[in-house]
Amino acid sequence: MQYPIPQIGIVKKDIFVGNDNKARVYLEFHGEFIYTDEDRLRFKLFEDILQLRLTQVLREQKHLIYMAGVGSDLLPVAGGP
């Protein structure tokens, strides 16, 4: 399976559709990653911690959102280790 080569640097895209005040934010991190069980677990823990922090701050403290969702995916690059 071929994966696209990610762009280097910060890429920002603003898309405005509809009338409701809704937002979806995507963060992508690119770089070398050793694909071990331990490092995959660390990445999953990062996802869980980010989910908790978003819920605590944006929902419980600032009352800005109803629901926060976080997802993660680790994809090997073609030709990588």
C-alpha positions as CSV (number, residue, x, y, z in Angstrom):
1,M,0.0,0.0,0.0
2,Q,1.3,3.4,-0.9
3,Y,0.9,6.3,1.4
4,P,1.2,10.0,0.3
5,I,4.4,11.8,1.4
6,P,3.4,14.4,4.0
7,Q,4.1,18.1,3.4
8,I,7.0,19.6,5.4
9,G,6.3,22.5,7.8
10,I,3.0,23.9,9.1
11,V,0.0,23.5,6.7
12,K,-3.1,25.5,7.6
13,K,-6.4,25.2,5.8
14,D,-9.6,27.1,6.7
15,I,-12.8,25.8,5.3
16,F,-16.2,27.5,5.9
17,V,-19.4,25.5,5.2
18,G,-22.9,26.0,6.7
19,N,-24.3,28.4,9.2
20,D,-23.8,26.6,12.5
21,N,-20.9,27.4,14.9
22,K,-19.1,24.1,14.7
23,A,-15.4,23.3,14.4
24,R,-13.3,20.3,13.6
25,V,-9.6,20.5,14.1
26,Y,-7.0,18.1,12.7
27,L,-3.5,17.9,14.0
28,E,-1.0,15.9,12.1
29,F,2.5,15.0,13.2
30,H,5.0,13.8,10.7
31,G,8.4,12.4,11.3
32,E,10.4,9.3,12.0
33,F,8.9,6.8,14.3
34,I,10.2,3.5,15.5
35,Y,7.2,1.2,15.2
36,T,7.5,-0.8,18.4
37,D,4.8,-2.0,20.8
38,E,6.1,0.3,23.5
39,D,6.1,3.4,21.3
40,R,2.7,2.6,19.9
41,L,1.4,2.4,23.5
42,R,3.0,5.8,24.3
43,F,1.2,7.3,21.3
44,K,-2.1,5.8,22.5
45,L,-1.6,7.2,26.0
46,F,-0.9,10.7,24.4
47,E,-4.3,10.3,22.6
48,D,-6.1,9.5,25.9
49,I,-4.5,12.3,27.8
50,L,-5.3,14.8,25.1
51,Q,-9.0,13.6,25.2
52,L,-9.1,14.2,28.9
53,R,-7.5,17.6,28.8
54,L,-9.8,18.8,26.0
55,T,-12.9,17.7,27.9
56,Q,-11.7,19.3,31.1
57,V,-10.7,22.6,29.7
58,L,-13.1,23.2,26.8
59,R,-16.2,21.6,28.3
60,E,-16.0,21.7,32.1
61,Q,-14.0,24.9,32.6
62,K,-14.9,27.1,29.6
63,H,-18.3,25.6,28.7
64,L,-17.5,26.0,25.0
65,I,-18.2,22.5,23.7
66,Y,-20.6,19.6,24.3
67,M,-18.2,16.9,23.2
68,A,-14.5,16.6,22.4
69,G,-13.2,13.7,20.3
70,V,-9.7,12.6,19.7
71,G,-8.5,9.9,17.4
72,S,-5.0,8.8,16.4
73,D,-3.5,6.6,13.7
74,L,0.1,5.5,13.1
75,L,0.9,4.8,9.5
76,P,4.1,3.4,8.2
77,V,5.7,5.2,5.3
78,A,6.4,3.1,2.2
79,G,10.0,2.0,2.2
80,G,10.4,2.8,5.9
81,P,11.7,0.4,8.6
